[in-house]
Amino acid sequence: MSALADKAPGGRKRWWLAPSFLIGAALSLAVVALALVSYVWTPHPPTQMAILRRLQGPSAANWFGTDPFGRDVFSMIMVGARNSLAVGLGAVGIGMVLGTVLGLVAAVRRDGVLDNIIMRTADFTHAFPAVLTAIMMTAIAGPGMLNAVVAIGVLNLPYFARLSRGAALQVWAQDFIQAARANGLNNRQITLHHVLPNIAGILVVQATIQFALAVLAEAGLSYLGLGTQPPNPSWGRMLNEAQTFMAAQPWLAIFPGAAIALTVLGFNLLGDGLRDAIDPRLRRSR
């Protein structure tokens, strides 16, 4: 592609043609499509055991082979995508909504007691490793998908709180905010009608990146037996079950491991592309 072909008529670089963004979008859409298709079709019932065909290699009948219980690995990968995306969506939703509310409140009450409480709590949360904290929370509350969603969602709170507060403070310093005050708008109205729309873009970018981390965290919890529970398929638990057969049947670990890696890579690249689209300074510097 020529140097002129990847630029818009106004001379601006077409960020959506960047290879990293295209790869990220393709991988993300593929995972989402795989999860959606699993609701209506899988090559085999994902939880159906067939001992007579256990530990078979990839074939026309079983594209990714079968596991120690004779279950079709590809079907489990499909349903595992659905479960991983559900956990990621729920966890990021909790963190984004609650964290953004806290960050906006802190920005309104900047340099006040409430602002200090929110920010110092966020700093305190950052002092602990995220995965270890999620393990502790799910170990106390009990294993399960719902508890994993809550645990990962709580860990997302400080990221969105700090980001939304910092971005909101920049908006509050703009001249049009003073004009809004002159028109009689109160803090709540200014926040909803002016501040939040102006920071929505960076929140979406952060949500995309946190989504990738949430998928990775869910896989880690499931690997330890604290995430999605049987008989529901989970990529992390598939890795755990495959470690005994690594030497003889490596595909049992390769396929779920590749699913996790490609999903995390896809959403990270997608987030980077969206960040380039939202921040023109980054586009000009590349």
Secondary structure as UniProt FT lines:
FT   TURN            3..6
FT   TURN            9..10
FT   HELIX           15..17
FT   HELIX           19..37
FT   TURN            38..40
FT   TURN            46..47
FT   HELIX           51..53
FT   TURN            54..55
FT   TURN            63..64
FT   TURN            68..69
FT   HELIX           73..108
FT   TURN            109..111
FT   HELIX           113..126
FT   HELIX           130..141
FT   HELIX           145..172
FT   HELIX           175..182
FT   TURN            183..184
FT   HELIX           187..190
FT   HELIX           191..195
FT   HELIX           196..223
FT   TURN            224..225
FT   TURN            230..231
FT   HELIX           235..242
FT   HELIX           243..245
FT   TURN            246..248
FT   HELIX           251..278
FT   HELIX           280..285
//
